[in-house]
Amino acid sequence: MSAQLAYSTASPAPSAGTSAPAPAGPRRAAKVEGRERIYRGGFAQVRALLPDFTRVPFAFGASTVSNRNLDAIVRRFDPLQGLPAVPVGVVSRRYAMVTHREVLDAAQDAITASGIDPAAIEVEAEVGEYGGRMALSALFPPEYAFDPGDGHALALRLICVNSVDRSTRLRVALGWYRFVCGNGLLVGKTGSDVRETHRGGLSLAGVRKLVAGGLAGVESERTVLRKWVGTPVDARALAEFADATLAQAWGAGAAARLWHIATTGRDCAMACPGEDAPPHARSVKALAAVPGSPQRARTAYDVSQALAWLAKQPGDPAERIERMAQIPQLVSALTGARCPAGALAR
């Protein structure tokens, strides 16, 4: 398995000039490097490409006086990719930094402790601008997958979101991933997750406990998913769900999109922003077909996948996980069933 590197954005363009006179004498242009990257491969290969960090006293320029309450987080120079050192944030000296490599190592240790060969795991790390934030995904082998019978299997996946600049809490969750459209959702016990604030005493031990507990509950998860596959949903119930429950939880725009996906198989955009009409009756512009979506959602499982498609839209990885965790509760509201234990939105 070879590691792959993909750039999702280009380097920022230099800022526009101003009318102020240039300083006397030659001046070296500042080095600018800030790209989002996606790394794919095995644990060792991805680890070698992840940025590493250090913390230094927060001081102005060459001043010998530093702020006694703050530190600066600096991404180290990366000789492998030729990336320069760059500051990524300022944090309290009480802040407990957990690096992306430490999170990846904890995930690998937890998977190994569960008796799974880490070499069988496919790893992907989405690293934000300057590397300060990371969304890590680890796909489990096929024997842990679920086949809903539509030709599009769900893989079991460990998700970790982390930052070194206090922009988000450490979050770890175990859930399901649909290859055809990149959808993800959390269900029942495997939907349990670890949420930690970066502070003194922060431990990654919860990652091992979450993986072990999640793997033990895989079969019960499959039972819930099979029940969704076998639960029919009619158009009236779906319209009422979109107009009330989903509109309140995710907004009218998401509710209108769900109705369109569930009744046509295609995503949409609002044709008349601000239109005063129930979400299912709003004017829309049809967009591309949603991969793997039927033209008409007939079961709770079909609706869950439409919800999962919408859940992956927020740009913030932590918000995506939050929405994925809400899907079982939303499906339960649609069908009138009791929400699976542990699946309520936190």
Residue pairs with C-beta under 8 A, 6 or more apart in sequence:
1 41
1 42
1 45
1 122
2 41
2 45
3 39
3 40
3 41
3 42
3 45
3 46
3 48
3 49
4 39
4 40
4 41
5 37
5 38
5 39
5 49
5 81
6 37
6 38
6 40
7 35
7 36
7 37
8 35
8 36
8 37
8 38
9 35
9 36
9 129
10 35
11 32
11 33
11 34
11 35
12 32
12 34
14 29
14 32
31 84
33 83
33 84
33 86
33 130
34 86
34 129
34 130
35 129
36 126
36 127
36 128
36 129
37 49
37 126
37 127
37 131
38 124
38 125
38 126
38 127
39 45
39 46
39 49
39 50
39 123
39 124
39 125
39 127
40 46
40 122
40 123
40 124
40 125
41 49
41 123
42 118
42 119
42 121
42 123
43 104
43 108
43 118
43 121
43 123
45 123
46 104
46 123
46 124
46 125
47 101
47 104
47 105
48 80
49 80
49 81
49 125
50 100
50 101
50 104
50 125
50 127
50 131
50 134
51 75
51 76
51 78
51 83
51 100
51 127
51 131
52 75
52 76
52 78
52 99
52 101
53 73
53 74
53 75
53 76
53 88
53 97
53 99
53 131
53 164
54 73
54 74
54 76
55 71
55 72
55 73
55 74
55 91
55 97
56 71
56 72
56 74
57 66
57 67
57 71
57 72
58 66
58 67
58 70
58 71
58 72
58 90
59 65
59 66
59 67
68 93
69 92
69 93
70 90
70 91
70 92
70 93
71 90
71 91
71 92
71 93
71 95
72 87
72 89
72 90
72 91
73 87
73 88
73 89
73 90
73 91
73 97
73 132
73 164
73 165
74 85
74 86
74 87
74 88
75 83
75 85
75 86
75 87
75 88
75 130
75 131
75 132
76 85
77 83
77 84
77 85
86 130
88 130
88 131
88 132
88 164
88 165
89 132
89 164
89 165
89 166
89 167
91 97
91 165
91 166
94 199
94 200
95 166
95 198
95 199
96 198
96 199
96 200
96 201
96 202
97 164
97 198
98 162
98 164
98 170
98 198
98 202
98 204
99 164
100 125
100 127
100 131
100 134
100 136
100 162
100 164
102 204
103 134
103 136
103 160
103 162
103 170
103 172
103 204
103 207
104 123
104 125
104 136
104 160
106 204
106 207
106 208
107 136
107 138
107 158
107 160
107 172
107 207
107 211
108 118
108 121
109 207
109 208
110 158
110 207
110 208
110 210
110 211
110 212
111 118
111 121
111 138
111 158
111 211
112 118
113 208
113 211
113 212
114 211
114 212
114 215
116 140
116 141
120 140
120 141
121 138
121 139
121 140
121 141
122 138
122 139
123 136
123 137
123 138
123 139
124 136
124 137
124 138
124 139
125 134
125 135
125 136
125 137
126 134
126 135
126 136
126 137
126 317
127 133
127 134
128 134
131 164
132 163
132 164
132 165
132 167
133 161
133 162
133 163
133 164
133 165
133 167
133 168
133 317
134 160
134 161
134 162
134 163
135 159
135 160
135 161
135 317
136 158
136 159
136 160
136 161
136 162
137 157
137 158
137 159
137 160
137 177
138 157
138 158
138 160
139 155
139 156
139 157
139 177
140 155
140 156
140 157
140 158
142 153
142 155
144 155
144 156
144 215
144 218
145 153
145 154
145 155
145 156
146 153
146 154
146 156
146 176
146 221
146 222
146 225
147 153
147 154
148 154
148 225
148 226
148 229
148 301
149 229
150 292
150 294
152 178
152 179
152 180
152 181
152 292
153 178
153 179
154 176
154 177
154 178
154 225
155 176
155 177
155 178
155 179
156 174
156 175
156 176
156 177
156 190
156 214
156 218
157 174
157 175
157 176
157 177
157 184
158 172
158 173
158 174
158 211
159 171
159 172
159 173
159 174
159 175
159 184
159 321
160 170
160 171
160 172
160 207
161 168
161 170
161 171
161 172
161 317
161 318
161 321
162 168
162 170
162 171
163 169
163 170
163 198
166 198
168 316
168 317
168 318
169 195
169 196
169 197
169 198
169 318
170 194
170 195
170 196
170 197
170 198
170 202
171 193
171 194
171 195
171 196
171 318
171 321
172 193
172 194
172 206
172 207
172 210
173 186
173 191
173 192
173 193
173 194
173 210
173 321
173 324
173 325
174 186
174 190
174 191
174 192
174 193
174 210
174 211
174 214
175 184
175 185
175 186
175 187
175 190
175 191
175 324
176 184
176 185
176 186
176 187
176 190
176 221
176 225
177 183
177 184
178 184
178 292
178 305
178 308
180 291
180 292
181 290
181 291
181 292
181 293
181 305
181 309
182 312
183 292
183 305
183 308
183 309
183 311
183 312
184 308
184 311
184 312
184 320
184 324
185 304
185 307
185 308
185 311
185 324
185 327
185 328
186 193
186 321
186 324
186 325
186 327
186 328
186 343
187 221
187 224
187 225
187 327
187 328
187 340
187 343
188 217
188 220
188 221
188 224
188 328
188 340
188 341
188 342
188 343
189 213
189 214
189 216
189 217
189 220
189 221
189 341
189 342
190 214
190 217
190 218
190 221
191 325
191 328
191 340
191 342
191 343
192 210
192 213
192 214
192 342
193 210
193 321
193 325
193 346
194 206
194 207
194 210
195 346
196 202
196 203
196 206
224 328
224 340
225 301
227 300
227 337
228 299
228 300
228 301
228 304
228 331
229 299
229 300
229 301
230 299
231 299
231 300
231 301
231 335
231 337
232 298
232 299
232 300
233 297
233 298
233 299
233 300
233 302
233 303
233 334
233 335
235 263
237 334
238 259
238 262
238 263
238 280
238 297
238 303
238 334
239 259
239 278
239 280
241 330
241 333
241 334
242 255
242 256
242 258
242 259
242 279
242 280
243 255
243 278
243 279
243 280
245 330
245 333
245 334
246 254
246 255
246 258
246 279
246 307
246 330
247 254
247 255
247 279
249 326
249 330
250 310
250 323
252 279
252 282
253 270
253 279
254 310
255 279
255 280
256 268
256 270
256 279
256 280
256 282
256 284
257 267
257 268
257 284
257 310
258 303
258 306
258 307
258 310
259 279
259 280
260 266
260 267
260 268
260 284
260 286
261 267
261 268
261 290
261 293
261 297
261 306
261 309
261 310
262 296
262 297
262 302
262 303
262 306
263 296
263 297
264 286
264 295
264 296
265 289
265 290
265 293
265 294
265 295
265 296
266 286
266 287
266 288
266 289
266 290
266 293
267 286
267 287
267 288
267 289
267 290
267 309
268 284
268 285
268 286
268 287
269 284
269 285
269 287
270 282
270 283
270 284
270 285
271 282
271 283
271 284
271 285
272 282
272 283
275 282
275 283
277 283
290 306
290 309
292 305
293 302
293 305
293 306
293 309
294 302
297 303
297 306
300 331
300 334
300 335
303 331
303 334
304 327
304 331
307 327
307 330
307 331
308 324
308 327
310 323
311 320
311 323
311 324
311 326
311 327
312 320
312 323
312 324
313 320
314 320
314 323
322 345
325 343
325 345
325 346
326 345
328 339
328 340
328 343
328 344
329 339
329 343
329 344
329 345
331 337
332 338
332 339
332 340
332 343
